[in-house]
Amino acid sequence: MEHVPPPAEELARLDRELAELDARRAQLLTRRAWLLAALRPPAPTAAPGWNPSAWGAPAAGRPGAPAQPWGYVPPKQPSAPRSAQNVLLTLGGLLLTIAAIAFTLVSWGSMGIGGRSAVLALVTVAALAAPAVLLRRGLTATAEALAALALVLTLLDAYAVHAVAAPDTDGLGFTAVAAAVLAALWTAYGLALGKLHLPLPAAVVLAQWPLLFGAWAAGAPTLVVGWALLATAVLDGAIALWGKGTGTRVTACVGGSVMAFSALMVGLTLSVTASGPLGALAPGALLLTGAAAALAGAWRAPKGFARAGGVVAGLAVVAAVGGVPAAAVPEDWGVLAYLSAGLALTAVVRTGLPRNAVLGVLVASAAVVAGALAGALPGLAAVLLGPVSLLSDVWAGSPEGFRAALGSTLPWTGLAATPVVLAVSAGLLGSAYRWWPSLARIAAPLIAREEPGPAGAAAYGAGSAGAPGTGTPEAGGAAVPGTGGEPGAGTAGTGGTPAPGASGAKAPGAPGAAAPGASGAPWYAGGRAGAPWYAGGAPAARRRPSAAALRGAAGAGAVVLGWGALLLAGAVLDVPYAVAVAGETVLVAGLLALAVRGAGSGRDASAAVPVTALVVALAGAVSAGLLSLASEGASYAVFGALTALFAGASVRAGAGVERAVFAVAATVGGTVLTGFAGRSLGLASHEAAPLVLLVSALTVLFGARLRRNPVALPVELTGALGALVAVGLAVPDAPFLALVLALCGVLAAGAAVRPERRPVAGYLAAALFVLATWVRLAASEVSFPEAYTLPVTVPALVVGFLRRRKDPEASSWTAYGPGLAATLLPSLAVAWTDPDWQRPLLLGVAALVVTLLGARHRLQALLLLGGAVLALDGLHELAPYVVQVAGALPRWLPPALAGLLLLVVGATYEQRLRDARRLKDALGRMR
């Protein structure tokens, strides 16, 4: 059956008609939405604030309503009555306050004692009583203004009482008593008038000073002042937890933070400056009390404050416990006492403290360890970077000790404890890496992994302290989904009760079902073997590293810290130079063994350890190599050992990046050894350059042996860099430079034999040969340009000829143009200034041959280049004779000839145009 029209055409027509129907439907739906929005009654005016309709969004309460155009600014509305009222009340209260202060300070002395008392009592009582009446009438703002005035009046009353009734009393003591009385007064006043917002925060502010000023007034020692500050902070904490109103709690929180910080600083200062262990006990008691208060507040504080309290408590405990033994040992060893106390804080995971508080304590422990490790950085940097100074005086002789070779002025005796700190930290990290499953089981009740679900975060295990949904103060999210702590087994917020119809675990894809592969285990306990930390399904899980990453980080940290501890130990003990060099080389060997063993194990959990070992081995190799430059024998021994170690590691390692890095390091070591050989033979730098090329030649042979092995390319590139170093060494002597360039060209030509290297190595070899020829000619003081250009022209023409044979359609400009221009143009420029006849003659003959070849083979580049050079060369040769003939002719003859020429051209203009077009077409048909 034959379709009319064909099926393809009919299908296209149907698609177009359906698209037009869809577009029309969209237009009608848009119009319908606009009409519905226009018919809907307008919503009540929203409160002043963010107005989305001013930015083109539908107004609140009118979805789909036409938006205002971009840039529309609504007309200004008159100020709300309440806003104007607040401004008036604020100004009125401020003026009354100024008047009261002026009256108290200026007009007070003109009245008798009875009049003063009566005025102050009357005004203060009136200011205190007025807010109660105003609150019953609903005038809250006016009551707040008068309460503020009453607060200022009570302060003025206290000042007046001190100035008149008790002028001889101590100012600090009176201030302490007055602050206590006013704090109690305003507390009672704020509780009585609960609708006022000012009295209770004012009472909190006044309560900050009685104990502090009282201690100062009594001349108490610094420790007592610290206790007064701590007691005030505890009071503030109680108010922050149980106080009435947000303003009261915020004020108490700020005041408590300031007072607690001051108290802890007092205790820390006294503990650090204590003359002995007994002197550090009393400040330690202050710090421990502060830590206990912080932990007590963490039981009921929100999540962030609970963690902050845990951090403060942990640091205070470290300062208190570590300060006692630190006062008994030399100053350099005190860091070990604090480090031990910080590490002991990790036992908090076995206590019943709230989870957030425990996390804060662990953060404090980590901060202490990090601070102790930071103190080791200067010494470690001196050990690694100190040998750089030996570069200025290579093989000057072996120094007496390790420190002399480093050339550092650090006080090494003050770093005696640093290697111990690094060793202890490395041991702990290594233990964590070794027994990671046990560590994960210990921390399992503490940290729960959040699983994806409809209610947000889910805790690991129902009924744990601080778990969401358990009713504890730390509950910050939904209840534990499911029973028995299995995420996704039930409905969030039901305390583990399964949803109706649910029989346990939900089906895949059902709301609240656990992510695939979720087992309810904590996030740090690991999931699928080898699964990266970012492969989790929930956003919270993707933000956290996996167990493999954490365990690998612990192992990597153990490797780095252990290596640093051994290096610093040698510097602190000032071991002999030979022992230091041998020790660093042995460390490199051990790290390489660890890197090779880990790289071949194939365990994803320990992937970070071999990589870290490899990086540290490279750094150690550089440090050991620099350190060995003080002695000739040490240089040969160290670099020979390093070359052998890296070469052996490249053989033992599996295929991959590690093997390539090992091979590259071995190549670098071999290159350095050839340089040492030239120095030992007494050769100058340019004379030693050919020796350096030996390693580059070996890399070419090695690459030919490996061919497409991934290690071949890095090794060959390293050999190329060694060749570049050889070229740099030979620069001072031109003949040696030409020799080195020629040898490099030979190596590049050898690499170009392989098909995979030919596209790059072939051109590089040609360039090196040409450059070597130029350098040799320049060294021989050859000034003929053809001697420099012909070595470029001949290979270029050969390459062009081969390309034309392979691709006859290739343009002659691409194939022959560069090669011909490289010789013809410089020779033409020199021929125009050459007084002799040989060069112009030879150039003309060469240009004629090129032109004839171009015409014979219809090659545009040869024809035009050869013809142009031939014409210019002929013009140069005929120019003197033309000038002579022009001088012998009458002066009227040139204009007459020009006019005759113009007449002839004009008469045959059309013919000349046709000839020009034919010439253009003929040239265009050429390649």
C-alpha positions in Angstrom: 0.0 0.0 0.0 1.4 3.4 -1.0 0.9 6.3 1.5 0.0 9.7 0.2 1.7 11.7 1.5 4.7 9.5 2.6 4.7 8.4 6.3 7.8 10.6 7.2 6.2 13.7 5.8 2.9 13.0 7.5 4.6 12.4 10.8 6.4 15.7 10.6 3.2 17.5 9.8 1.5 15.9 12.9 4.4 16.9 15.1 4.1 20.5 13.9 0.3 20.6 14.5 0.7 19.1 18.0 3.4 21.7 18.9 1.0 24.5 17.8 -1.7 23.1 20.0 0.6 22.9 23.0 1.6 26.5 22.5 -2.0 27.6 22.2 -2.9 25.7 25.3 -0.1 27.3 27.3 -1.3 30.8 26.2 -4.9 30.0 27.3 -3.8 28.6 30.7 -1.7 31.8 31.3 -4.7 34.0 30.5 -7.0 31.9 32.7 -4.6 32.2 35.7 -4.5 36.0 35.2 -8.3 36.3 35.1 -8.6 34.2 38.3 -6.1 36.3 40.1 -7.9 39.5 38.9 -11.3 38.2 40.2 -10.0 37.1 43.6 -10.5 39.7 46.4 -7.3 41.4 47.5 -5.6 40.1 50.6 -5.2 42.2 53.7 -2.1 44.4 53.7 0.9 42.6 55.2 3.0 44.0 58.0 5.9 46.3 57.1 8.9 44.3 56.0 10.0 42.3 53.0 7.7 42.9 50.1 8.2 40.2 47.4 5.8 41.9 45.0 8.2 44.8 44.6 10.6 42.4 43.0 8.2 40.9 40.5 7.0 38.0 42.6 3.3 37.4 43.3 2.0 39.1 46.4 1.4 37.1 49.5 -2.1 35.6 49.5 -2.6 36.0 45.8 -0.8 33.2 44.0 -0.6 33.8 40.3 -1.5 37.5 40.5 0.1 39.8 38.0 3.4 41.0 39.5 4.6 44.6 39.6 7.1 45.5 36.9 10.8 45.3 37.7 12.0 48.4 39.5 8.5 49.3 40.8 8.7 51.2 44.1 5.5 51.2 46.2 4.4 54.6 47.5 5.7 55.5 51.0 3.1 54.9 53.8 2.8 57.2 56.8 4.6 56.0 59.8 2.7 53.6 61.9 1.2 55.0 65.1 3.1 52.6 67.3 6.4 53.6 65.7 5.8 57.3 66.2 4.7 56.5 69.8 8.0 54.7 70.5 10.0 57.6 69.2 8.1 60.1 71.3 8.4 57.9 74.4 12.1 57.4 73.9 12.7 61.2 73.5 10.5 61.9 76.6 12.3 59.4 78.7 15.7 60.6 77.6 14.8 64.3 78.5 13.5 63.2 81.9 16.7 61.2 82.5 18.8 64.2 81.6 16.8 66.4 83.9 17.1 64.0 86.8 20.8 63.8 86.4 21.2 67.5 86.2 19.0 67.9 89.3 21.0 65.4 91.3 24.4 66.8 90.3 23.7 70.5 90.2 20.6 71.5 92.2 21.1 69.0 95.0 23.1 71.3 97.3 20.5 74.1 97.4 17.9 71.9 99.3 17.9 70.7 102.9 18.3 67.1 103.8 14.5 66.6 104.3 13.7 68.2 100.9 16.2 66.1 99.1 15.0 62.9 100.6 11.4 63.9 99.9 12.1 64.8 96.3 14.1 61.7 95.5 11.7 59.4 97.3 8.7 60.9 95.7 10.1 60.9 92.2 11.5 57.4 92.4 8.3 55.9 94.0 6.2 57.6 91.3 8.5 56.3 88.5 8.3 52.8 89.9 4.5 52.9 90.5 3.5 54.4 87.2 4.3 51.4 85.0 1.9 49.2 87.0 -1.0 51.6 86.3 0.0 52.0 82.7 0.2 48.2 82.2 -3.4 47.8 83.4 -4.5 50.4 80.8 -2.6 48.6 78.1 0.0 51.3 77.6 3.0 48.9 77.5 5.4 51.2 75.6 4.8 54.1 78.0 5.4 51.7 80.9 8.7 50.6 79.5 9.8 54.2 79.1 9.0 55.1 82.7 10.6 51.9 83.9 13.8 52.9 82.2 13.6 56.3 83.9 13.0 54.6 87.2 16.2 52.5 86.7 18.2 55.7 86.2 16.6 57.2 89.2 17.5 54.3 91.4 21.1 54.6 90.3 21.0 58.3 91.1 19.5 57.5 94.5 22.4 55.2 95.2 24.9 57.9 94.2 23.0 60.4 96.3 23.0 58.2 99.4 26.8 57.7 99.1 27.4 61.3 98.6 25.3 62.6 101.5 24.7 59.8 103.9 27.9 57.7 103.7 30.6 59.9 102.1 33.4 58.2 104.1 32.7 54.7 103.1 34.9 52.9 100.6 33.6 53.4 97.0 34.1 49.8 95.9 32.5 48.4 98.9 29.5 50.7 98.7 29.2 50.0 95.0 29.1 46.3 95.7 26.4 46.6 98.3 24.4 49.1 96.2 24.6 46.8 93.2 23.4 43.8 95.2 20.5 45.8 96.7 19.5 47.2 93.3 19.8 43.8 91.7 17.4 42.3 94.2 15.1 45.3 93.9 14.8 45.1 90.2 14.5 41.3 90.2 11.5 41.6 92.5 10.1 44.5 90.4 10.5 42.6 87.1 8.9 39.5 88.6 6.0 41.5 89.9 5.4 43.3 86.6 6.0 40.4 84.2 5.0 42.3 81.1 8.0 44.7 81.3 11.1 43.7 79.4 13.7 45.9 81.0 13.8 45.2 84.7 15.0 41.6 84.7 17.9 42.2 82.2 18.9 45.3 84.2 18.9 43.2 87.4 21.2 40.7 85.6 23.6 43.5 84.7 23.6 44.8 88.2 24.2 41.3 89.6 27.6 41.1 87.8 29.4 43.5 90.2 28.7 42.7 93.9 31.1 39.8 94.3 33.8 41.3 92.1 33.7 44.7 93.7 33.4 43.2 97.2 36.5 41.1 96.6 38.4 44.1 95.4 37.2 46.2 98.3 38.4 43.6 100.8 41.8 43.5 99.2 41.4 39.8 98.5 44.2 38.0 96.6 43.9 37.3 92.9 42.7 33.7 93.5 39.8 35.0 95.5 38.9 37.5 92.8 38.9 34.5 90.4 36.5 32.6 92.7 34.2 35.7 92.8 34.2 35.9 89.0 33.4 32.2 88.8 30.6 32.4 91.3 29.1 35.3 89.3 29.4 33.2 86.1 27.6 30.3 87.8 24.8 32.6 88.8 24.6 33.9 85.2 24.5 30.3 83.9 21.6 29.5 86.2 19.7 32.5 85.0 20.5 31.7 81.4 19.0 28.2 81.9 16.0 29.0 84.1 15.5 32.8 83.7 12.3 34.4 82.5 12.3 36.0 79.0 14.7 35.9 76.1 16.3 39.3 77.0 17.1 38.0 80.5 18.7 34.8 79.2 20.7 36.5 76.5 22.0 39.1 79.0 22.9 36.4 81.5 24.6 34.3 78.7 26.8 37.3 77.7 27.6 38.2 81.2 28.4 34.6 82.2 30.7 34.2 79.2 32.7 37.3 80.1 32.9 36.4 83.8 33.7 32.7 83.2 36.4 33.7 80.7 37.9 36.1 83.2 37.8 33.5 86.0 39.5 30.9 83.9 42.1 33.3 82.7 42.9 34.1 86.3 43.2 30.4 87.2 45.3 29.7 84.1 47.7 32.5 84.8 48.2 31.5 88.4 48.6 27.9 87.4 51.3 28.6 84.8 53.2 31.0 87.0 53.0 28.7 90.1 56.4 28.1 91.8 55.7 24.4 92.4 53.1 21.7 92.4 51.6 22.8 95.7 51.2 26.3 94.3 49.4 25.0 91.3 46.8 23.1 93.3 44.7 26.1 94.3 44.4 27.5 90.8 43.7 24.0 89.6 40.8 23.8 92.0 39.4 27.0 90.5 39.8 25.6 87.0 38.2 22.3 87.9 35.3 24.0 89.5 34.8 26.1 86.3 35.0 22.9 84.3 32.4 21.3 86.5 30.1 24.3 86.1 30.5 24.2 82.3 29.6 20.5 82.2 26.6 21.1 84.5 25.3 23.7 82.2 25.8 21.4 79.2 23.2 19.0 80.6 20.4 21.4 79.8 22.0 23.8 77.2 21.1 23.6 73.5 23.4 21.8 71.1 25.8 24.6 70.2 26.1 25.9 73.8 26.5 22.3 75.1 29.4 21.7 72.8 31.0 25.1 73.7 30.7 24.2 77.3 32.4 20.9 76.6 35.3 22.6 74.9 35.7 25.1 77.8 35.4 22.3 80.4 38.0 20.2 78.6 40.5 23.0 78.3 40.0 23.9 81.9 40.6 20.3 83.0 43.8 20.1 81.0 45.1 23.4 82.5 44.2 22.2 86.0 45.4 18.7 85.9 48.4 19.3 83.7 49.5 22.4 85.6 50.4 20.5 88.7 53.1 18.2 87.2 54.1 20.9 84.7 55.2 23.0 87.7 57.4 20.2 89.0 59.3 19.5 85.8 61.6 21.8 83.8 59.8 24.3 81.6 60.8 22.5 78.4 59.0 19.3 79.6 55.8 20.9 80.8 54.2 20.3 77.4 54.2 16.6 78.1 52.1 17.2 81.2 49.5 19.1 79.3 49.6 16.6 76.4 49.0 13.7 78.8 46.1 15.5 80.4 44.6 16.3 76.9 44.9 12.7 75.8 43.3 11.5 79.1 40.2 13.5 78.1 39.4 10.9 75.5 38.2 8.7 78.3 35.1 10.9 78.4 33.5 8.7 75.8 32.9 6.0 78.4 31.0 8.4 80.7 27.4 9.3 80.9 27.8 12.9 79.8 25.5 14.3 77.1 26.6 13.6 73.6 27.2 17.2 72.6 29.2 17.9 75.8 31.4 14.8 75.1 32.0 16.0 71.6 33.1 19.4 73.0 35.5 17.7 75.4 36.9 15.7 72.5 37.4 18.9 70.5 39.3 20.3 73.5 41.5 17.2 73.6 42.2 17.5 69.9 43.0 21.2 70.3 45.5 20.4 73.1 47.2 17.8 71.0 47.3 20.1 68.0 48.9 22.9 70.1 51.6 20.5 71.3 52.3 19.4 67.8 52.5 22.9 66.5 55.4 23.6 68.9 57.4 21.0 67.0 57.1 22.7 63.6 60.0 25.1 64.0 62.4 22.3 64.9 61.2 20.0 62.1 61.4 22.9 59.6 65.0 23.5 60.7 65.9 19.9 60.2 64.4 19.7 56.8 65.4 23.0 55.4 68.7 23.6 57.2 70.8 21.5 54.8 69.9 23.9 52.0 72.7 26.1 53.3 75.2 23.5 52.2 74.5 24.2 48.5 76.7 27.3 48.7 79.8 25.2 49.8 79.5 21.7 48.5 82.0 19.2 49.7 83.6 21.6 52.2 84.1 18.8 54.7 82.1 16.8 57.2 80.9 18.9 60.2 81.3 17.7 63.7 77.6 17.0 64.5 74.1 17.1 63.1 73.4 20.6 64.4 76.5 22.1 62.7 75.3 20.7 59.4 71.9 22.3 59.8 73.3 25.7 60.4 70.3 26.7 62.5 70.4 29.0 65.5 67.4 27.4 67.2 67.7 26.7 71.0 67.8 22.9 70.6 68.1 22.3 74.3 64.6 23.9 74.7 63.2 21.4 72.2 64.1 18.3 74.3 60.5 17.2 74.8 59.5 17.8 71.2 60.6 14.3 69.9 58.7 12.7 72.8 55.6 14.6 71.9 55.8 13.5 68.3 56.5 9.9 69.3 53.6 9.7 71.7 51.2 11.2 69.2 52.5 8.9 66.5 52.1 5.9 68.8 48.5 6.8 69.6 47.6 7.3 66.0 49.3 4.1 65.0 47.3 2.2 67.7 44.1 3.8 66.5 44.9 2.6 63.0 45.8 -0.9 64.2 42.7 -1.4 66.4 40.3 0.8 64.5 37.3 -1.7 64.8 37.6 -1.7 68.6 37.8 2.1 68.6 34.7 2.3 66.5 32.8 0.0 68.8 33.8 2.2 71.8 32.6 5.4 70.1 29.5 3.8 68.7 27.1 4.9 71.4 28.4 8.5 71.2 28.2 9.4 67.5 25.3 8.3 65.4 25.2 8.5 61.6 22.3 10.4 60.2 20.3 8.3 57.7 18.0 9.8 55.0 14.4 9.9 56.0 11.3 12.1 56.1 12.0 13.5 59.5 15.6 14.6 59.1 18.3 13.3 61.4 18.0 9.9 63.0 19.9 8.6 66.0 21.8 5.4 66.2 20.0 3.4 68.9 16.9 4.4 70.7 17.0 5.6 74.2 20.6 6.9 74.2 21.3 10.1 76.1 20.6 13.1 74.1 19.0 11.2 71.2 16.5 13.1 69.2 13.0 12.4 70.4 14.0 11.2 73.9 12.9 14.4 75.7 16.3 15.3 76.9 17.4 18.9 76.5 19.7 17.9 73.6 16.8 16.8 71.5 17.3 18.8 68.4 15.3 17.0 65.7 12.9 14.1 65.1 12.5 11.0 67.2 14.5 7.9 66.6 12.9 6.2 63.6 12.2 2.6 64.1 12.7 0.3 67.0 15.9 -0.9 68.4 17.8 1.8 66.7 17.3 0.6 63.2 17.0 3.6 60.9 14.1 3.6 58.6 12.2 0.9 60.5 9.4 3.1 61.7 7.9 6.6 61.5 9.9 9.4 62.8 8.6 11.1 65.8 6.7 8.0 67.2 9.5 6.8 69.4 10.0 3.7 67.4 6.4 2.7 66.8 6.0 1.3 63.3 3.7 3.1 60.9 0.3 1.5 60.3 0.6 -1.4 58.0 4.3 -1.6 58.4 5.8 -4.8 59.4 9.3 -3.7 60.0 11.7 -2.4 57.5 10.1 -0.4 54.7 10.2 -1.3 51.1 12.9 0.3 48.9 11.8 3.7 47.8 9.1 4.0 50.4 9.2 7.3 52.4 11.5 7.0 55.4 13.1 3.8 54.1 16.8 3.5 54.9 19.3 4.1 52.2 20.6 1.2 50.2 23.3 -0.4 52.2 22.4 1.3 55.4 22.8 -1.0 58.3 22.2 1.3 61.2 25.9 1.4 62.1 27.5 4.7 63.0 28.9 6.7 60.1 32.5 6.2 61.1 32.1 2.4 61.4 32.3 2.1 57.6 29.9 0.9 54.9 30.7 -1.0 51.8 34.3 -2.1 51.5 36.2 0.5 49.5 33.2 2.9 49.2 34.4 6.5 49.1 33.1 8.8 51.8 31.2 10.9 49.3 29.2 8.0 47.9 26.6 8.1 50.6 22.9 8.8 49.8 22.1 11.4 52.5 23.5 14.9 52.4 24.6 14.5 56.0 26.4 11.3 55.2 28.1 12.8 52.1 29.5 15.6 54.3 31.3 13.1 56.5 34.3 11.0 55.7 34.0 7.2 55.7 35.7 4.8 58.1 38.4 4.0 55.5 39.2 7.7 55.2 39.4 8.3 58.9 41.5 5.2 59.5 43.8 6.1 56.6 44.2 9.6 58.1 45.2 8.1 61.4 47.8 5.8 59.8 49.1 8.7 57.6 49.4 10.9 60.7 51.3 8.2 62.5 53.8 7.9 59.6 54.5 11.6 59.4 54.8 12.1 63.2 57.0 9.1 63.7 59.3 10.2 60.9 59.4 13.7 62.4 60.1 12.4 65.9 63.2 10.4 64.7 64.5 13.4 62.7 64.1 15.8 65.7 65.6 13.2 68.1 68.8 13.2 66.0 69.0 17.0 66.1 68.2 17.3 69.8 70.8 14.7 70.7 73.3 16.2 68.2 74.3 12.8 66.9 77.5 12.6 64.7 77.2 13.7 61.1 77.7 10.3 59.7 75.1 8.8 62.0 72.6 11.6 60.9 73.2 10.9 57.2 72.9 7.2 57.6 69.9 7.5 59.8 68.0 9.7 57.3 68.9 7.3 54.5 67.6 4.3 56.5 64.4 6.2 57.3 63.9 6.7 53.5 64.4 3.0 53.0 61.8 2.1 55.6 59.3 4.6 54.2 59.8 3.1 50.7 59.3 -0.4 52.0 56.0 0.8 53.6 54.9 2.6 50.5 55.7 -0.5 48.3 54.0 -2.9 50.7 50.9 -0.7 51.0 50.6 0.0 47.3 50.6 -3.7 46.5 48.2 -4.7 49.2 45.1 -3.4 47.4 43.3 -2.5 50.6 41.3 0.7 50.2 41.2 1.2 54.0 45.0 1.8 54.1 45.3 3.7 50.8 46.3 6.9 52.6 49.2 5.2 54.4 51.4 4.2 51.3 50.7 7.5 49.6 51.8 9.4 52.7 54.8 7.1 53.1 55.7 7.9 49.4 55.5 11.6 49.9 57.4 11.6 53.2 60.1 9.3 51.5 60.5 11.9 48.8 60.9 14.7 51.3 63.3 12.6 53.4 65.3 11.8 50.3 65.7 15.5 49.4 66.7 16.3 53.0 69.2 13.4 53.1 70.6 14.3 49.8 71.1 17.9 50.8 72.7 16.9 54.1 75.2 14.7 52.3 76.6 17.6 50.2 79.0 18.4 53.0 81.2 15.4 52.2 82.2 13.9 48.9 82.0 10.3 50.2 78.7 10.9 51.9 77.3 12.4 48.6 78.2 9.3 46.6 77.0 6.9 49.3 73.7 8.7 49.9 72.7 9.3 46.3 73.9 5.9 45.2 71.8 4.3 48.0 68.8 6.5 47.2 69.0 5.7 43.5 69.2 2.0 44.2 66.4 2.2 46.7 64.0 4.0 44.3 65.0 1.7 41.4 64.2 -1.3 43.5 61.0 0.2 44.7 59.9 0.8 41.1 60.6 -2.8 40.3 58.7 -4.1 43.3 55.8 -1.7 43.0 52.8 -2.5 40.9 51.9 -0.6 37.8 50.5 2.8 38.6 51.5 6.3 39.7 53.7 5.0 42.6 55.9 3.0 40.2 56.3 6.0 37.9 57.3 8.2 40.9 59.9 5.7 42.1 61.3 5.4 38.6 61.5 9.2 38.2 63.2 9.6 41.6 65.8 6.9 40.6 66.5 8.8 37.3 67.0 12.0 39.2 69.4 10.3 41.6 71.4 8.8 38.7 71.6 12.3 37.0 73.0 13.8 40.2 75.6 11.0 40.4 76.9 11.8 36.9 77.3 15.4 37.9 79.2 14.3 41.0 81.5 12.2 38.7 82.3 15.2 36.6 83.2 17.3 39.7 85.4 14.5 41.1 87.3 14.3 37.8 88.0 18.0 38.0 86.1 18.8 34.9 84.6 22.2 34.3 80.8 22.5 34.2 80.7 22.6 30.3 83.1 19.6 30.2 80.9 17.6 32.5 77.8 18.2 30.4 78.3 15.2 28.1 78.5 12.9 31.3 75.1 14.1 32.4 73.7 13.0 29.1 74.6 9.4 30.0 71.5 9.1 32.1 69.3 10.6 29.4 70.7 8.1 26.9 69.8 5.3 29.4 66.2 6.7 29.7 65.9 6.5 25.9 66.9 2.9 25.9 64.7 2.2 28.9 61.8 3.8 27.1 62.4 1.7 24.0 62.4 -1.4 26.2 59.2 -0.5 28.0 57.5 1.1 24.9 53.9 1.8 25.8 54.3 1.0 29.6 52.9 3.9 31.7 56.3 4.3 33.4 58.1 4.9 30.1 56.9 8.5 29.4 57.7 9.9 32.9 61.1 8.4 32.8 61.8 9.8 29.4 60.6 13.2 30.3 62.9 13.1 33.4 65.8 12.2 31.1 64.8 15.1 28.8 65.0 17.4 31.8 68.5 16.0 32.6 69.5 16.8 29.0 68.2 20.3 29.5 70.5 20.6 32.6 73.4 19.4 30.4 72.6 22.1 27.9 72.6 24.7 30.7 76.0 23.4 31.9 77.5 23.7 28.4 76.3 27.3 27.7 79.5 29.0 28.7 81.5 27.2 26.0 80.1 27.4 22.5 81.9 24.3 21.0 80.8 22.1 23.9 77.3 23.6 23.6 77.2 22.6 19.9 78.4 19.1 20.9 75.8 18.7 23.6 73.0 19.9 21.3 74.1 17.4 18.7 74.1 14.6 21.2 70.7 15.7 22.4 69.6 15.6 18.7 70.9 12.0 18.4 69.0 11.0 21.5 65.8 12.6 20.2 66.3 10.9 16.8 66.7 7.6 18.6 63.4 8.2 20.5 61.8 9.2 17.1 62.4 5.7 15.8 59.4 4.6 17.9 56.1 5.4 16.2 54.5 6.7 19.4 57.3 9.2 20.0 57.9 10.2 16.4 55.5 13.2 16.1 57.3 15.0 18.9 60.8 13.6 19.0 61.3 13.8 15.2 60.7 17.6 15.1 62.8 18.0 18.3 65.7 16.1 16.8 65.6 18.2 13.6 65.5 21.4 15.7 68.4 20.3 17.9 70.6 19.4 14.9 69.9 22.7 13.3 70.6 24.5 16.5 73.8 22.6 17.0 74.9 23.5 13.5 74.2 27.2 14.1 76.1 27.2 17.4 79.0 25.5 15.7 79.1 28.0 12.8 78.8 30.9 15.2 81.7 29.5 17.2 83.7 29.3 14.0 82.8 32.9 13.2 81.0 32.0 10.0 79.1 35.0 8.7 77.5 33.7 5.5 73.7 33.5 6.1 73.4 30.5 3.7 75.5 28.4 6.1 72.8 28.9 8.7 69.7 28.8 6.5 70.6 25.8 4.2 70.6 23.3 7.2 67.0 24.4 7.8 65.9 24.5 4.1 67.1 21.1 3.1 65.3 19.1 5.8 62.2 21.3 5.4 62.1 20.6 1.6 62.6 16.9 2.2 59.7 16.9 4.7 57.6 18.9 2.3 58.4 16.5 -0.5 57.4 13.5 1.6 54.2 15.1 2.6 53.3 16.0 -1.0 53.9 12.4 -2.0 51.6 11.2 0.8 49.0 13.9 0.1 49.1 15.3 -3.4 46.4 17.8 -2.6 48.5 19.5 0.1 49.3 23.1 -0.6 52.7 23.9 -1.9 52.9 26.9 0.5 52.6 24.5 3.5 55.0 21.9 2.0 57.7 24.1 0.4 57.0 27.7 1.4 58.8 27.7 4.8 61.9 25.9 3.6 62.3 28.1 0.5 61.7 31.3 2.4 64.2 30.3 5.1 67.0 30.6 2.5 65.8 32.8 -0.4 64.7 35.8 1.7 67.8 36.2 3.9 70.0 35.7 0.9 68.1 38.3 -1.1 68.4 40.8 1.8 72.2 40.2 1.9 72.5 40.3 -1.9 71.1 43.8 -2.1 73.9 45.1 0.0 76.6 42.8 -1.4 79.0 44.6 -3.7 80.3 41.4 -5.3 78.7 39.6 -8.2 78.9 35.9 -7.0 76.1 35.9 -4.5 73.5 37.7 -6.8 74.4 35.4 -9.6 74.0 32.2 -7.5 70.8 33.5 -6.0 69.4 34.4 -9.4 70.3 30.9 -10.7 68.6 29.3 -7.7 65.6 31.5 -8.1 65.3 30.7 -11.8 65.5 26.9 -11.1 62.8 27.2 -8.4 60.6 29.3 -10.8 61.0 26.7 -13.6 60.2 23.9 -11.2 57.1 25.7 -10.1 55.9 26.3 -13.6 56.7 22.7 -14.6 54.9 21.1 -11.7 52.3 23.8 -11.3 53.3 24.7 -7.7 52.2 28.1 -6.7 54.7 28.6 -3.9 57.7 27.8 -6.0 56.6 29.9 -8.9 55.7 33.0 -6.9 58.6 32.9 -4.5 61.2 32.0 -7.2 59.8 34.6 -9.6 59.7 37.4 -7.0 63.2 36.7 -5.8 64.4 36.4 -9.4 62.8 39.7 -10.3 64.2 41.6 -7.3 67.6 40.1 -7.8 67.6 41.1 -11.5 66.4 44.6 -10.7 69.3 44.9 -8.2 71.7 43.9 -10.9 70.2 46.0 -13.7 69.7 49.1 -11.5 73.2 50.7 -12.1 72.8 50.3 -15.9 69.3 51.7 -15.9 70.5 54.7 -14.0 73.3 55.3 -16.5 70.9 54.9 -19.5 68.4 57.2 -17.8 71.1 59.8 -17.3 72.1 59.7 -21.0 68.5 60.1 -22.4 66.8 63.5 -22.9 64.7 64.6 -20.0 61.5 64.7 -22.1 61.8 61.0 -23.1 60.7 59.4 -19.8 57.4 61.3 -19.7 56.8 60.6 -23.3 57.4 56.8 -22.8 55.1 56.8 -19.8 52.4 58.5 -21.8 52.8 56.1 -24.6 52.5 53.2 -22.2 49.3 54.6 -20.8 47.9 55.0 -24.2 48.7 51.4 -25.2 47.2 50.1 -21.9 44.1 52.2 -22.3 43.6 51.0 -25.9 43.9 47.3 -24.9 42.3 47.7 -21.4 39.7 44.9 -21.9 42.3 42.6 -23.3 44.6 43.3 -20.3 41.7 42.5 -17.9 41.0 39.2 -19.6 44.7 38.4 -19.4 44.8 39.3 -15.7 41.8 37.1 -15.0 43.4 34.2 -16.9 46.6 34.6 -15.0 44.7 34.7 -11.7 42.7 31.5 -12.7 45.9 29.8 -13.7 47.6 30.6 -10.4 44.5 29.6 -8.5 44.6 26.1 -10.1 48.1 25.6 -8.9 48.6 23.9 -5.5 
